[in-house]
């Protein structure tokens, strides 16, 4: 099942990058927990409708915002993704191209029940239960 979890995580990112939000959330639990780092914690939310609102809010601030996976690590019911973020801010034209946050997707019975973002790759790996 864990390779299937990696593929579902990859599918979420690909659909998000195409702005196909309906497809992006198709494997989400209706009450998914969307957890952002502390400095962005005010945007954390619960449920698909709130997550869609978060996506739409990002699109109001960024042109071409993309998640660019650098690595997927299969951790059973969790998948850690080392991410690079690319975008151009609408208001300033400033370009973003860096490893800003890293994602851990948690599955239960093939459904994504939690998506959490971490500032460092080490934090994401630890949250996914990956030990070196």
C-alpha positions as CSV (number, residue, x, y, z in Angstrom):
1,X,0.0,0.0,0.0
2,X,2.8,2.4,0.7
3,X,3.9,2.7,-3.0
4,X,0.3,3.6,-3.7
5,X,0.6,6.3,-1.1
6,X,3.6,7.8,-2.9
7,X,1.7,7.8,-6.2
8,X,-1.3,9.5,-4.6
9,X,1.0,12.1,-3.1
10,X,2.7,12.6,-6.5
11,X,-0.8,12.8,-8.1
12,X,-1.8,15.5,-5.6
13,X,1.2,17.7,-6.4
14,X,0.8,17.2,-10.2
15,X,-2.9,18.2,-10.1
16,X,-2.1,21.1,-7.8
17,X,0.5,22.4,-10.2
18,X,-2.0,22.2,-13.1
19,X,-4.5,24.1,-10.9
20,X,-6.8,21.1,-11.2
21,X,-7.9,21.5,-7.6
22,X,-10.9,19.0,-7.8
23,X,-8.4,16.3,-8.8
24,X,-5.8,17.5,-6.3
25,X,-8.2,16.8,-3.4
26,X,-9.9,13.6,-4.7
27,X,-7.9,11.4,-2.2
28,X,-8.4,13.8,0.7
29,X,-10.6,12.8,3.7
30,X,-13.5,15.3,3.9
31,X,-12.1,16.5,7.3
32,X,-8.4,16.6,6.2
33,X,-6.1,18.4,8.6
34,X,-4.0,21.0,6.6
35,X,-1.2,22.0,8.9
36,X,1.3,24.8,8.1
37,X,4.4,25.9,9.9
38,X,4.0,28.2,12.9
39,X,4.7,31.4,11.1
40,X,1.9,30.5,8.7
41,X,-0.3,28.6,11.2
42,X,-3.1,31.1,10.8
43,X,-3.7,29.5,7.4
44,X,-3.9,26.0,8.7
45,X,-7.4,24.5,8.2
46,X,-9.6,21.5,8.4
47,X,-11.7,20.1,5.6
48,X,-11.6,20.2,1.8
49,X,-13.5,23.4,1.4
50,X,-11.1,25.3,3.6
51,X,-8.1,23.8,1.8
52,X,-9.6,24.9,-1.5
53,X,-10.0,28.4,-0.1
54,X,-6.3,28.3,0.9
55,X,-5.3,27.3,-2.7
56,X,-7.4,30.1,-4.2
57,X,-5.9,32.6,-1.8
58,X,-2.4,31.6,-2.9
59,X,-3.4,32.1,-6.5
60,X,-4.5,35.6,-5.8
61,X,-1.0,36.4,-4.6
62,X,1.3,34.3,-6.8
63,X,1.7,33.8,-10.6
64,X,3.0,30.4,-11.6
65,X,3.2,29.0,-8.1
66,X,4.6,25.5,-8.4
67,X,5.6,22.7,-6.0
68,X,8.7,21.0,-7.4
69,X,9.4,17.7,-5.6
70,X,13.1,16.9,-5.2
71,X,12.6,13.6,-3.4
72,X,9.8,11.3,-2.2
73,X,10.4,9.0,0.8
74,X,8.0,6.2,1.5
75,X,7.4,5.8,5.2
76,X,4.4,3.4,5.1
77,X,1.3,5.4,6.1
78,X,3.3,8.6,5.6
79,X,5.1,10.1,2.6
80,X,7.8,12.8,3.1
81,X,8.4,15.1,0.1
82,X,11.4,17.4,-0.1
83,X,10.0,20.3,-2.0
84,X,11.3,23.3,-3.9
85,X,8.8,26.1,-4.4
86,X,8.7,28.3,-7.5
87,X,6.6,31.3,-8.1
88,X,6.4,35.0,-9.0
89,X,4.6,37.4,-6.6
90,X,1.9,39.2,-8.4
91,X,2.3,42.5,-6.5
92,X,6.1,42.8,-6.7
93,X,7.2,40.5,-9.5
94,X,9.8,39.0,-7.0
95,X,10.7,35.4,-8.0
96,X,10.7,32.6,-5.4
97,X,12.8,29.5,-6.2
98,X,13.9,27.7,-3.0
99,X,13.2,24.9,-0.6
100,X,10.8,26.8,1.5
101,X,8.7,24.0,3.2
102,X,8.6,20.2,3.0
103,X,5.5,18.1,3.1
104,X,4.5,15.0,5.0
105,X,1.3,13.3,3.8
106,X,-0.5,11.0,6.3
107,X,-2.8,8.2,5.0
108,X,-5.5,6.1,6.6
109,X,-7.0,3.4,4.6
110,X,-5.7,4.9,1.3
111,X,-7.2,8.4,2.1
112,X,-5.1,11.5,2.9
113,X,-6.1,12.5,6.4
114,X,-3.3,15.0,7.1
115,X,-1.0,17.2,5.1
116,X,1.7,18.9,7.2
117,X,4.5,21.3,6.2
118,X,7.8,21.7,7.9
119,X,10.6,24.3,7.5
120,X,13.4,21.8,7.3
121,X,13.8,18.5,5.5
122,X,15.1,17.0,8.7
123,X,11.9,18.0,10.6
124,X,9.8,16.5,7.8
125,X,11.7,13.2,7.8
126,X,11.5,13.0,11.6
127,X,7.7,13.7,11.5
128,X,7.3,10.9,9.0
129,X,9.2,8.5,11.3
130,X,12.2,8.2,9.0
131,X,15.4,7.4,10.9
132,X,18.9,7.5,9.3
